Amino acid sequence: MILSEKINRKKQYSLVLLAGGKSSRMGANKAKLTYAGKTFTKTLIFKAKNLGIEQILLSGFEDREENVQVVWDIYPERGPLGGIHACMKQMKTPFCLVLPVDVPQIPEEVLEELLLFHKQMIMAEKKVPVLLKHHGRRENLIGIYPAEMVDYIEALIKDHPTSVHRMLDTWGNCCYEADILEWQAANINTQENYRELLSMDQN
């Protein structure tokens, strides 16, 4: 990545890392699990920093990582939108890369491609979330969201939970189709998923 692109990304993008889930299916806090020698949280933060993203917003999980801002929901029990909303309130950039903590294996190169695709959307003056899509599946929580959505999201979640799917379909969105293996963007939700991930990493 050229230096000018990296400097520009610091001004354009924050990372919103969603780590506030209850991890009930896993039976352990997913943010603390390890992959490639680091916790899920640290793995994704490391990738974001490599991509030139400076502001790191960690939703719903206490972490003492340097230069990471821990953010707690303003409206509790609102699911992922509660975390996105609270982090958007703290953002210093016009866009955020949203990632769930349970995809530490997502290739850095794919996130780079997503950012480059989003840049094209900005140049075309399209300010809708750009979501990762693979094998016909749209990943609602792997994408780039405009900060200007914050008031709209707040209106949706203020009195009751709202699904991310509904919010995206109402606001509008577009997708970047990635050529990746299915497991590379799969959520690690269960112990079985975790064992499979570790076995993939060893191959």
Salt bridges, closest charged atoms under 4 A:
GLU5 OE2 - ARG9 NE 3.42
GLU5 OE1 - LYS119 NZ 2.96
GLU54 OE2 - LYS10 NZ 3.94
ASP63 OD2 - LYS42 NZ 3.71
GLU65 OE1 - LYS42 NZ 3.53
GLU77 OE1 - LYS22 NZ 3.73
ASP102 OD2 - LYS30 NZ 2.88
GLU112 OE1 - ARG9 NH1 2.77
GLU139 OE2 - HIS134 NE2 2.77
GLU139 OE2 - ARG137 NE 2.87
GLU154 OE1 - HIS85 NE2 3.13
GLU154 OE1 - LYS89 NZ 3.36
ASP169 OD1 - ARG138 NH1 3.09
ASP169 OD2 - HIS165 NE2 2.91
